[in-house]
Amino acid sequence: MSETEQAAGAGKRARPGGRAAQVVAAVHAATLEILGEGGYERLELPEVAARAGVNKTTVYRRWPTKAELVLEIALLRMRQDVPLPDTGTLLGDLHRLLLDIEATLRSPLIAGLLQAVVTQGRDIETIRQARVRFWAERFAVSGRFVERAIERGELPVGTDPRQFLELASSPLFFRGVITGEPFAGEEILEIARRTLLAFQRP
């Protein structure tokens, strides 16, 4: 299912059949279309309103800035059930998760989210709060497979799941946000291996 279809479906589930839900679904779908066509810089609220077939004042009333609109969609997607990797080993789980993160960072929605945070995240309080919620939810979900590894004895008791995930995912965010360079061959698998070595007992 495409991001546009997911956003539209999520909006409709919020308040089945209601006009407000239809507006949200249409605005979310239009936003994802524009992000896919030209990225965050191309996104403008008047065009979102026009594509969604709603009044501009309706859009500005609920989403005063495009950053807040993008963050709302990203948070909605994060709350959906995302299956965690369960390969039976910590290395397999981490490798699979890092591949998923790398693919997610290349999606127009998350690229727009990151740009919104970089350009406006410190200036708008609602964006700052949403950013904190976004990453708290992300780490809470992803940290479960680290807890499983601790139970299996693959990581020492007391390992902090967030520190583990931050170390593992930092190279992906550096390339995805800063340099834009793609990963080649088994680079991501090597990142997973080195992360395990840093946390496992000698």
CYANA upper distance limits for C-alpha pairs under 8 A (distance plus 0.5 A):
  1 MET  CA      5 GLU  CA      6.76
  1 MET  CA      6 GLN  CA      7.10
  2 SER  CA      6 GLN  CA      6.73
  3 GLU  CA      7 ALA  CA      6.58
  3 GLU  CA     32 LEU  CA      7.39
  4 THR  CA      8 ALA  CA      6.66
  4 THR  CA     28 HIS  CA      7.85
  4 THR  CA     29 ALA  CA      5.30
  4 THR  CA     30 ALA  CA      8.30
  4 THR  CA     32 LEU  CA      6.23
  4 THR  CA     33 GLU  CA      7.38
  5 GLU  CA      9 GLY  CA      6.52
  5 GLU  CA     29 ALA  CA      7.70
  6 GLN  CA     10 ALA  CA      6.50
  7 ALA  CA     11 GLY  CA      6.65
  7 ALA  CA     25 ALA  CA      6.88
  7 ALA  CA     28 HIS  CA      6.31
  7 ALA  CA     29 ALA  CA      6.55
  7 ALA  CA     73 ILE  CA      7.59
  7 ALA  CA     77 ARG  CA      8.17
  8 ALA  CA     12 LYS  CA      6.85
  8 ALA  CA     24 VAL  CA      8.38
  8 ALA  CA     25 ALA  CA      4.80
  8 ALA  CA     26 ALA  CA      7.08
  8 ALA  CA     28 HIS  CA      7.04
  8 ALA  CA     29 ALA  CA      6.28
  9 GLY  CA     13 ARG  CA      6.78
  9 GLY  CA     25 ALA  CA      7.59
 10 ALA  CA     14 ALA  CA      6.99
 10 ALA  CA     25 ALA  CA      7.82
 10 ALA  CA     76 LEU  CA      8.13
 11 GLY  CA     15 ARG  CA      7.94
 11 GLY  CA     21 ALA  CA      6.08
 11 GLY  CA     22 GLN  CA      7.55
 11 GLY  CA     24 VAL  CA      6.23
 11 GLY  CA     25 ALA  CA      5.01
 11 GLY  CA     28 HIS  CA      8.32
 12 LYS  CA     16 PRO  CA      5.90
 12 LYS  CA     17 GLY  CA      7.58
 12 LYS  CA     21 ALA  CA      5.83
 12 LYS  CA     22 GLN  CA      6.80
 12 LYS  CA     24 VAL  CA      8.46
 12 LYS  CA     25 ALA  CA      6.71
 13 ARG  CA     21 ALA  CA      8.30
 14 ALA  CA     21 ALA  CA      6.97
 15 ARG  CA     20 ALA  CA      8.09
 15 ARG  CA     21 ALA  CA      5.90
 16 PRO  CA     21 ALA  CA      7.34
 17 GLY  CA     21 ALA  CA      7.51
 17 GLY  CA     22 GLN  CA      7.84
 18 GLY  CA     22 GLN  CA      6.92
 19 ARG  CA     23 VAL  CA      6.78
 20 ALA  CA     24 VAL  CA      6.78
 21 ALA  CA     25 ALA  CA      6.61
 22 GLN  CA     26 ALA  CA      6.59
 23 VAL  CA     27 VAL  CA      6.57
 23 VAL  CA     52 ALA  CA      8.04
 23 VAL  CA     54 VAL  CA      7.60
 24 VAL  CA     28 HIS  CA      6.52
 25 ALA  CA     29 ALA  CA      6.58
 26 ALA  CA     30 ALA  CA      6.60
 26 ALA  CA     52 ALA  CA      5.41
 26 ALA  CA     53 GLY  CA      8.20
 27 VAL  CA     31 THR  CA      6.57
 27 VAL  CA     48 VAL  CA      6.86
 27 VAL  CA     49 ALA  CA      7.28
 27 VAL  CA     51 ARG  CA      8.38
 27 VAL  CA     52 ALA  CA      5.71
 27 VAL  CA     59 VAL  CA      8.34
 28 HIS  CA     32 LEU  CA      6.80
 28 HIS  CA     73 ILE  CA      7.28
 29 ALA  CA     33 GLU  CA      6.77
 29 ALA  CA     52 ALA  CA      8.10
 30 ALA  CA     34 ILE  CA      6.83
 30 ALA  CA     48 VAL  CA      6.09
 30 ALA  CA     49 ALA  CA      8.45
 30 ALA  CA     51 ARG  CA      6.30
 30 ALA  CA     52 ALA  CA      6.15
 31 THR  CA     35 LEU  CA      6.66
 31 THR  CA     43 LEU  CA      7.76
 31 THR  CA     48 VAL  CA      6.39
 31 THR  CA     70 VAL  CA      8.20
 32 LEU  CA     36 GLY  CA      6.54
 32 LEU  CA    108 PRO  CA      8.02
 32 LEU  CA    109 LEU  CA      7.13
 33 GLU  CA     37 GLU  CA      6.81
 34 ILE  CA     38 GLY  CA      6.62
 34 ILE  CA     39 GLY  CA      7.39
 34 ILE  CA     42 ARG  CA      7.50
 34 ILE  CA     43 LEU  CA      6.48
 34 ILE  CA     48 VAL  CA      8.22
 35 LEU  CA     39 GLY  CA      4.73
 35 LEU  CA     40 TYR  CA      6.25
 35 LEU  CA     42 ARG  CA      7.61
 35 LEU  CA     43 LEU  CA      6.83
 35 LEU  CA    108 PRO  CA      5.97
 35 LEU  CA    109 LEU  CA      7.02
 35 LEU  CA    112 GLY  CA      7.57
 36 GLY  CA    108 PRO  CA      5.85
 36 GLY  CA    109 LEU  CA      8.25
 38 GLY  CA     42 ARG  CA      5.61
 38 GLY  CA     43 LEU  CA      7.93
 39 GLY  CA     43 LEU  CA      7.23
 39 GLY  CA    108 PRO  CA      6.64
 39 GLY  CA    111 ALA  CA      8.09
 39 GLY  CA    112 GLY  CA      6.90
 40 TYR  CA    108 PRO  CA      8.40
 40 TYR  CA    111 ALA  CA      8.03
 40 TYR  CA    112 GLY  CA      5.26
 40 TYR  CA    115 GLN  CA      7.47
 40 TYR  CA    116 ALA  CA      8.17
 43 LEU  CA     47 GLU  CA      8.09
 43 LEU  CA     48 VAL  CA      8.06
 43 LEU  CA     66 LYS  CA      7.79
 44 GLU  CA     48 VAL  CA      6.87
 44 GLU  CA     66 LYS  CA      7.30
 45 LEU  CA     49 ALA  CA      6.68
 45 LEU  CA     56 LYS  CA      8.01
 45 LEU  CA     59 VAL  CA      7.69
 45 LEU  CA     60 TYR  CA      8.03
 45 LEU  CA     65 THR  CA      8.09
 45 LEU  CA     66 LYS  CA      6.76
 46 PRO  CA     50 ALA  CA      6.76
 46 PRO  CA     56 LYS  CA      6.42
 47 GLU  CA     51 ARG  CA      6.63
 48 VAL  CA     52 ALA  CA      6.51
 49 ALA  CA     53 GLY  CA      6.47
 49 ALA  CA     54 VAL  CA      5.71
 49 ALA  CA     55 ASN  CA      6.57
 49 ALA  CA     56 LYS  CA      5.89
 49 ALA  CA     59 VAL  CA      6.88
 50 ALA  CA     54 VAL  CA      6.91
 50 ALA  CA     55 ASN  CA      8.02
 50 ALA  CA     56 LYS  CA      8.17
 54 VAL  CA     58 THR  CA      7.41
 54 VAL  CA     59 VAL  CA      8.02
 55 ASN  CA     59 VAL  CA      7.28
 56 LYS  CA     60 TYR  CA      6.73
 57 THR  CA     61 ARG  CA      6.36
 58 THR  CA     62 ARG  CA      7.14
 59 VAL  CA     63 TRP  CA      6.28
 59 VAL  CA     64 PRO  CA      8.04
 60 TYR  CA     64 PRO  CA      5.14
 60 TYR  CA     65 THR  CA      7.75
 63 TRP  CA     68 GLU  CA      6.47
 63 TRP  CA     69 LEU  CA      6.05
 64 PRO  CA     68 GLU  CA      7.61
 65 THR  CA     69 LEU  CA      7.16
 66 LYS  CA     70 VAL  CA      6.73
 67 ALA  CA     71 LEU  CA      6.65
 67 ALA  CA    113 LEU  CA      7.74
 67 ALA  CA    116 ALA  CA      5.50
 67 ALA  CA    117 VAL  CA      8.00
 67 ALA  CA    120 GLN  CA      7.64
 67 ALA  CA    127 ILE  CA      7.80
 68 GLU  CA     72 GLU  CA      6.62
 68 GLU  CA    126 THR  CA      7.98
 68 GLU  CA    127 ILE  CA      6.64
 69 LEU  CA     73 ILE  CA      7.03
 70 VAL  CA     74 ALA  CA      6.74
 70 VAL  CA    109 LEU  CA      7.66
 70 VAL  CA    112 GLY  CA      7.38
 70 VAL  CA    113 LEU  CA      6.38
 70 VAL  CA    116 ALA  CA      8.16
 71 LEU  CA     75 LEU  CA      6.53
 71 LEU  CA    113 LEU  CA      6.49
 71 LEU  CA    116 ALA  CA      8.47
 71 LEU  CA    127 ILE  CA      7.86
 71 LEU  CA    130 ALA  CA      7.40
 71 LEU  CA    131 ARG  CA      8.22
 72 GLU  CA     76 LEU  CA      6.65
 73 ILE  CA     77 ARG  CA      6.80
 74 ALA  CA     78 MET  CA      6.79
 74 ALA  CA    109 LEU  CA      7.51
 74 ALA  CA    110 ILE  CA      7.52
 74 ALA  CA    113 LEU  CA      7.60
 74 ALA  CA    134 PHE  CA      8.39
 75 LEU  CA     79 ARG  CA      6.87
 75 LEU  CA    130 ALA  CA      8.34
 75 LEU  CA    134 PHE  CA      6.38
 76 LEU  CA     80 GLN  CA      7.30
 78 MET  CA     82 VAL  CA      8.27
 78 MET  CA    134 PHE  CA      7.89
 78 MET  CA    137 GLU  CA      7.74
 78 MET  CA    138 ARG  CA      7.49
 79 ARG  CA    137 GLU  CA      8.24
 84 LEU  CA     97 LEU  CA      8.18
 84 LEU  CA    141 VAL  CA      8.43
 84 LEU  CA    142 SER  CA      7.51
 84 LEU  CA    145 PHE  CA      7.76
 85 PRO  CA     93 ASP  CA      5.66
 85 PRO  CA     94 LEU  CA      8.40
 85 PRO  CA     96 ARG  CA      6.80
 85 PRO  CA     97 LEU  CA      7.05
 85 PRO  CA    145 PHE  CA      8.11
 86 ASP  CA     92 GLY  CA      8.37
 86 ASP  CA     93 ASP  CA      6.31
 86 ASP  CA    145 PHE  CA      8.09
 87 THR  CA     92 GLY  CA      6.08
 87 THR  CA     93 ASP  CA      6.13
 88 GLY  CA     92 GLY  CA      7.68
 88 GLY  CA     93 ASP  CA      7.87
 89 THR  CA     93 ASP  CA      6.66
 89 THR  CA    149 ALA  CA      7.99
 90 LEU  CA     94 LEU  CA      6.46
 90 LEU  CA    145 PHE  CA      8.16
 90 LEU  CA    146 VAL  CA      7.99
 90 LEU  CA    149 ALA  CA      6.33
 90 LEU  CA    154 GLU  CA      7.41
 91 LEU  CA     95 HIS  CA      6.48
 91 LEU  CA    192 ALA  CA      6.99
 91 LEU  CA    193 ARG  CA      7.26
 91 LEU  CA    196 LEU  CA      7.86
 92 GLY  CA     96 ARG  CA      6.65
 93 ASP  CA     97 LEU  CA      6.64
 93 ASP  CA    145 PHE  CA      7.71
 94 LEU  CA     98 LEU  CA      6.58
 94 LEU  CA    192 ALA  CA      6.58
 95 HIS  CA     99 LEU  CA      6.75
 95 HIS  CA    188 ILE  CA      7.39
 95 HIS  CA    189 LEU  CA      6.13
 95 HIS  CA    192 ALA  CA      6.17
 96 ARG  CA    100 ASP  CA      6.80
 97 LEU  CA    101 ILE  CA      6.68
 98 LEU  CA    102 GLU  CA      6.58
 98 LEU  CA    168 ALA  CA      8.24
 98 LEU  CA    169 SER  CA      7.21
 98 LEU  CA    172 LEU  CA      8.36
 98 LEU  CA    188 ILE  CA      7.39
 98 LEU  CA    192 ALA  CA      8.24
 99 LEU  CA    103 ALA  CA      6.76
 99 LEU  CA    188 ILE  CA      7.60
100 ASP  CA    104 THR  CA      6.58
101 ILE  CA    105 LEU  CA      6.63
101 ILE  CA    169 SER  CA      8.33
101 ILE  CA    172 LEU  CA      8.15
102 GLU  CA    106 ARG  CA      7.18
102 GLU  CA    172 LEU  CA      6.69
102 GLU  CA    176 GLY  CA      8.14
103 ALA  CA    107 SER  CA      7.31
104 THR  CA    110 ILE  CA      7.13
105 LEU  CA    110 ILE  CA      6.21
105 LEU  CA    111 ALA  CA      6.53
105 LEU  CA    173 PHE  CA      8.15
105 LEU  CA    176 GLY  CA      6.69
106 ARG  CA    110 ILE  CA      7.74
106 ARG  CA    111 ALA  CA      6.96
106 ARG  CA    176 GLY  CA      7.74
107 SER  CA    111 ALA  CA      6.61
108 PRO  CA    112 GLY  CA      6.49
109 LEU  CA    113 LEU  CA      6.66
110 ILE  CA    114 LEU  CA      6.63
111 ALA  CA    115 GLN  CA      6.79
111 ALA  CA    177 VAL  CA      8.44
112 GLY  CA    116 ALA  CA      6.55
113 LEU  CA    117 VAL  CA      6.76
114 LEU  CA    118 VAL  CA      6.68
114 LEU  CA    177 VAL  CA      8.00
115 GLN  CA    119 THR  CA      6.49
116 ALA  CA    120 GLN  CA      6.12
116 ALA  CA    121 GLY  CA      6.86
117 VAL  CA    121 GLY  CA      4.55
117 VAL  CA    122 ARG  CA      7.93
117 VAL  CA    127 ILE  CA      7.83
117 VAL  CA    128 ARG  CA      8.41
117 VAL  CA    131 ARG  CA      7.87
118 VAL  CA    122 ARG  CA      8.37
120 GLN  CA    124 ILE  CA      6.98
120 GLN  CA    127 ILE  CA      8.15
121 GLY  CA    125 GLU  CA      8.23
121 GLY  CA    127 ILE  CA      5.85
121 GLY  CA    128 ARG  CA      5.90
121 GLY  CA    131 ARG  CA      8.14
122 ARG  CA    127 ILE  CA      8.11
122 ARG  CA    128 ARG  CA      6.67
123 ASP  CA    128 ARG  CA      8.41
124 ILE  CA    128 ARG  CA      6.90
125 GLU  CA    129 GLN  CA      6.70
126 THR  CA    130 ALA  CA      6.54
127 ILE  CA    131 ARG  CA      6.48
128 ARG  CA    132 VAL  CA      6.93
129 GLN  CA    133 ARG  CA      6.83
130 ALA  CA    134 PHE  CA      6.47
131 ARG  CA    135 TRP  CA      6.87
132 VAL  CA    136 ALA  CA      6.56
133 ARG  CA    137 GLU  CA      6.57
134 PHE  CA    138 ARG  CA      6.70
135 TRP  CA    139 PHE  CA      6.52
136 ALA  CA    140 ALA  CA      6.54
137 GLU  CA    141 VAL  CA      6.74
138 ARG  CA    142 SER  CA      6.64
139 PHE  CA    143 GLY  CA      6.03
139 PHE  CA    161 PRO  CA      8.38
139 PHE  CA    162 ARG  CA      6.74
139 PHE  CA    165 LEU  CA      8.21
140 ALA  CA    144 ARG  CA      7.56
142 SER  CA    146 VAL  CA      8.20
143 GLY  CA    147 GLU  CA      6.99
143 GLY  CA    161 PRO  CA      5.67
143 GLY  CA    162 ARG  CA      7.19
143 GLY  CA    165 LEU  CA      7.98
144 ARG  CA    148 ARG  CA      6.84
144 ARG  CA    161 PRO  CA      8.49
145 PHE  CA    149 ALA  CA      6.79
146 VAL  CA    150 ILE  CA      6.89
146 VAL  CA    155 LEU  CA      8.48
146 VAL  CA    161 PRO  CA      6.23
146 VAL  CA    164 PHE  CA      8.49
147 GLU  CA    151 GLU  CA      6.87
147 GLU  CA    161 PRO  CA      7.63
148 ARG  CA    152 ARG  CA      6.81
149 ALA  CA    153 GLY  CA      6.72
149 ALA  CA    154 GLU  CA      5.65
149 ALA  CA    155 LEU  CA      6.40
150 ILE  CA    154 GLU  CA      6.22
150 ILE  CA    155 LEU  CA      5.24
150 ILE  CA    156 PRO  CA      6.65
150 ILE  CA    157 VAL  CA      6.47
150 ILE  CA    159 THR  CA      8.07
153 GLY  CA    157 VAL  CA      8.45
154 GLU  CA    200 GLN  CA      7.78
155 LEU  CA    159 THR  CA      7.29
155 LEU  CA    199 PHE  CA      7.36
155 LEU  CA    200 GLN  CA      6.05
155 LEU  CA    201 ARG  CA      8.15
156 PRO  CA    199 PHE  CA      8.17
156 PRO  CA    200 GLN  CA      7.06
156 PRO  CA    201 ARG  CA      7.40
159 THR  CA    164 PHE  CA      8.03
159 THR  CA    199 PHE  CA      8.14
160 ASP  CA    164 PHE  CA      6.75
161 PRO  CA    165 LEU  CA      6.63
162 ARG  CA    166 GLU  CA      6.47
163 GLN  CA    167 LEU  CA      6.69
164 PHE  CA    168 ALA  CA      6.81
164 PHE  CA    195 THR  CA      7.92
164 PHE  CA    199 PHE  CA      8.02
165 LEU  CA    169 SER  CA      6.42
166 GLU  CA    170 SER  CA      6.26
167 LEU  CA    195 THR  CA      7.28
168 ALA  CA    191 ILE  CA      7.11
168 ALA  CA    192 ALA  CA      6.91
168 ALA  CA    195 THR  CA      6.17
169 SER  CA    173 PHE  CA      7.01
170 SER  CA    174 PHE  CA      6.60
171 PRO  CA    175 ARG  CA      6.80
172 LEU  CA    176 GLY  CA      6.38
173 PHE  CA    177 VAL  CA      6.14
173 PHE  CA    178 ILE  CA      8.09
174 PHE  CA    178 ILE  CA      5.74
174 PHE  CA    179 THR  CA      7.22
175 ARG  CA    179 THR  CA      5.29
175 ARG  CA    180 GLY  CA      5.51
175 ARG  CA    181 GLU  CA      5.95
175 ARG  CA    182 PRO  CA      7.69
176 GLY  CA    180 GLY  CA      5.49
176 GLY  CA    181 GLU  CA      7.49
176 GLY  CA    182 PRO  CA      8.36
183 PHE  CA    187 GLU  CA      6.71
183 PHE  CA    188 ILE  CA      7.55
186 GLU  CA    190 GLU  CA      6.76
187 GLU  CA    191 ILE  CA      6.83
188 ILE  CA    192 ALA  CA      6.89
189 LEU  CA    193 ARG  CA      6.82
190 GLU  CA    194 ARG  CA      6.69
191 ILE  CA    195 THR  CA      6.68
192 ALA  CA    196 LEU  CA      6.89
193 ARG  CA    197 LEU  CA      6.89
194 ARG  CA    198 ALA  CA      6.79
195 THR  CA    199 PHE  CA      7.10
196 LEU  CA    200 GLN  CA      6.35
197 LEU  CA    201 ARG  CA      8.46
